[in-house]
Amino acid sequence: MLGILKKLFGNKEEETGKMIVIAGLGNPEKKYFGTRHNIGFDVIDALSDKYNIELTETKFKAAYGKGRIGSQRVILAKPLTYMNLSGEAIRPLCDYFKVDTKTELIVISDDVELDEGNIRVRPKGSAGGHNGLKNIIKLLGHDEFSRVRVGVGKKPKEYDMVNWVLGHFEGEAAVLIKEGKERAVAAIEEIIENGVDSAMNKYNGKK
């Protein structure tokens, strides 16, 4: 009988549980797909494929979709504002769904200080020179949201920074970044299941 009632009316405890927003940073135009700066979008795509969560909604200057990772309700989101204005999508999206941005927001971004394949999980902190994170911090009014930073390799001396982050992965770097995306997905799953401290212990440092 209980099973029939759940099918008819849903599980109230599940429906009133918290919602976690997982936002990957990047630039929306096709020419930026697969670049170092768009690794946040790539991790969202990996989560979308794994958990069959399609990003079919386009509101709040974002593409997003609702679903579940395990028993946890989540929203996967990609800001459509361009990187430097990412907060203009994340802030209204979180406001609308009444998400506590200090405990129910995970942001994925690239990190030029980490080697390809390595990730760094943090519960809070400065933008570290990343303009997307800087804008999110500005518009949220705090820096206490979880973030997963994916290493895209340190810039060689002969490269301009803009050209480096907007470049594509080649050769061994392409293999390593695939592993990095997989580690980022696993770290997000760990944050959801056991908390950010557990994810830091498991996934920070060199792989």
C-alpha positions as MATLAB code, in Angstrom:
seq = 'MLGILKKLFGNKEEETGKMIVIAGLGNPEKKYFGTRHNIGFDVIDALSDKYNIELTETKFKAAYGKGRIGSQRVILAKPLTYMNLSGEAIRPLCDYFKVDTKTELIVISDDVELDEGNIRVRPKGSAGGHNGLKNIIKLLGHDEFSRVRVGVGKKPKEYDMVNWVLGHFEGEAAVLIKEGKERAVAAIEEIIENGVDSAMNKYNGKK';
ca = [
       0.000    0.000    0.000;
       2.835    2.405    0.899;
       4.460    1.765   -2.485;
       1.205    2.623   -4.290;
       0.830    5.860   -2.316;
       4.408    6.850   -3.160;
       3.722    6.296   -6.840;
       0.534    8.368   -6.682;
       1.714   11.236   -4.484;
       5.484   10.970   -4.447;
       7.810   10.707   -1.490;
       7.319   13.904    0.520;
      10.711   13.600    2.202;
      12.449   13.347   -1.167;
      10.483   16.195   -2.724;
      11.203   18.615    0.109;
      14.917   17.718    0.353;
      17.666   20.104   -0.628;
      18.624   20.810   -4.229;
      22.280   21.075   -5.251;
      23.280   23.272   -8.201;
      26.347   22.014  -10.080;
      27.579   24.707  -12.458;
      30.390   24.280  -14.965;
      32.043   27.424  -16.320;
      32.825   28.103  -19.966;
      31.965   30.136  -23.036;
      28.814   29.246  -25.005;
      29.926   29.710  -28.625;
      30.814   26.598  -30.619;
      34.332   27.859  -31.366;
      35.152   27.576  -27.654;
      34.024   23.948  -27.287;
      36.839   21.655  -26.164;
      39.169   24.474  -25.132;
      41.002   24.627  -21.803;
      38.722   27.399  -20.554;
      35.631   25.264  -21.227;
      36.579   22.278  -19.106;
      33.727   23.147  -16.707;
      31.217   22.672  -19.537;
      32.889   19.359  -20.415;
      32.484   18.023  -16.859;
      28.803   19.014  -16.913;
      28.447   17.117  -20.208;
      30.020   14.049  -18.584;
      27.601   14.244  -15.643;
      24.701   14.793  -18.044;
      25.615   11.658  -20.008;
      26.243    9.513  -16.933;
      23.025   10.434  -15.127;
      20.808   11.100  -18.147;
      20.124   14.708  -17.152;
      19.432   16.794  -20.257;
      20.023   20.541  -20.122;
      16.784   21.445  -21.873;
      15.838   24.617  -19.968;
      17.232   28.019  -20.951;
      16.363   30.623  -18.341;
      18.305   32.915  -16.014;
      21.019   33.285  -18.699;
      21.812   29.581  -18.302;
      21.153   26.195  -19.862;
      20.185   23.748  -17.154;
      18.447   20.475  -16.380;
      17.084   18.806  -13.258;
      17.681   15.215  -12.202;
      19.294   13.042   -9.567;
      22.762   11.860   -8.695;
      22.020    8.895   -6.473;
      19.196   10.014   -4.204;
      20.218   13.680   -4.335;
      18.225   16.128   -6.446;
      20.542   18.246   -8.581;
      20.526   20.925  -11.235;
      23.284   20.780  -13.851;
      23.935   24.219  -15.304;
      26.042   26.025  -17.890;
      26.056   29.831  -17.774;
      25.407   31.335  -21.213;
      26.821   34.716  -20.253;
      30.449   34.119  -21.272;
      33.005   33.282  -18.640;
      33.606   36.705  -17.117;
      29.913   37.197  -16.269;
      29.163   33.700  -14.941;
      27.648   35.072  -11.745;
      24.866   36.733  -13.750;
      23.531   33.240  -14.462;
      24.403   31.413  -11.252;
      22.993   33.996   -8.824;
      19.431   34.178  -10.286;
      19.329   30.410  -10.861;
      20.181   29.755   -7.202;
      17.775   32.460   -6.044;
      14.887   31.006   -8.030;
      15.371   27.473   -6.696;
      16.048   28.779   -3.166;
      19.471   27.142   -3.067;
      21.785   27.924   -0.162;
      24.883   28.937   -2.118;
      27.156   28.245    0.854;
      26.156   24.578    1.143;
      24.262   23.642   -2.039;
      26.400   25.039   -4.863;
      29.349   23.359   -6.612;
      31.249   25.279   -9.302;
      33.607   23.609  -11.797;
      36.332   25.647  -13.487;
      39.704   25.351  -15.209;
      42.994   25.905  -13.370;
      46.183   26.897  -15.196;
      48.283   26.257  -12.079;
      47.514   22.516  -12.101;
      48.886   19.912  -14.486;
      46.454   18.214  -16.855;
      44.613   15.392  -15.118;
      44.926   16.803  -11.604;
      42.033   18.440   -9.779;
      41.673   20.542   -6.657;
      38.569   20.540   -4.467;
      37.967   23.487   -2.146;
      35.084   24.391    0.211;
      35.693   28.132   -0.265;
      38.413   30.617   -1.152;
      39.469   33.421   -3.438;
      39.053   33.456   -7.207;
      42.771   32.809   -7.676;
      42.819   35.095  -10.710;
      39.948   33.274  -12.437;
      37.527   35.865  -13.836;
      34.525   33.532  -13.849;
      34.950   32.709  -10.166;
      35.640   36.378   -9.435;
      32.281   37.402  -10.914;
      30.416   34.668   -9.034;
      31.988   35.751   -5.734;
      31.099   39.372   -6.459;
      27.436   38.669   -7.224;
      26.903   36.116   -4.447;
      28.588   38.393   -1.921;
      30.736   35.574   -0.507;
      33.341   32.962   -1.502;
      32.062   30.094    0.651;
      30.792   27.796   -2.116;
      32.395   24.455   -3.042;
      34.480   24.383   -6.186;
      36.233   21.725   -8.258;
      39.136   23.112  -10.254;
      40.413   20.987  -13.123;
      44.039   21.322  -14.172;
      44.527   22.353  -17.801;
      48.309   22.704  -17.688;
      50.642   25.575  -16.923;
      51.132   28.146  -19.668;
      54.445   27.790  -21.546;
      56.535   30.968  -21.546;
      56.068   31.557  -25.256;
      52.243   31.604  -24.976;
      49.932   34.508  -24.252;
      47.499   33.528  -21.456;
      44.378   34.188  -23.554;
      45.685   32.035  -26.407;
      46.635   29.298  -23.940;
      43.257   28.992  -22.213;
      41.393   29.222  -25.531;
      43.577   26.534  -27.079;
      42.673   22.855  -27.464;
      44.208   19.758  -25.895;
      46.521   17.725  -28.105;
      48.507   14.508  -27.812;
      49.233   13.329  -24.274;
      47.406   16.351  -22.832;
      44.159   15.120  -24.423;
      44.574   11.749  -22.690;
      45.385   13.350  -19.338;
      42.466   15.782  -19.483;
      40.078   12.889  -20.100;
      41.329   11.388  -16.839;
      40.958   14.796  -15.179;
      37.310   15.010  -16.219;
      36.685   11.547  -14.821;
      38.330   12.543  -11.524;
      36.207   15.703  -11.419;
      33.007   13.674  -11.879;
      34.106   11.291   -9.114;
      34.946   14.216   -6.820;
      31.515   15.772   -7.352;
      29.879   12.446   -6.553;
      31.982   12.281   -3.391;
      30.996   15.822   -2.349;
      27.339   14.917   -2.747;
      27.658   11.586   -0.932;
      30.151   12.322    1.850;
      30.923   16.047    1.847;
      33.618   18.345    0.529;
      36.230   17.387    3.153;
      36.056   13.748    2.082;
      36.435   14.757   -1.573;
      39.462   16.898   -0.729;
      41.141   13.986    1.060;
      40.497   11.626   -1.839;
      41.176   13.764   -4.885;
      43.467   16.698   -4.071;
      47.135   16.402   -4.858;
      48.810   14.716   -7.779;
      47.023   11.705   -9.233;
];
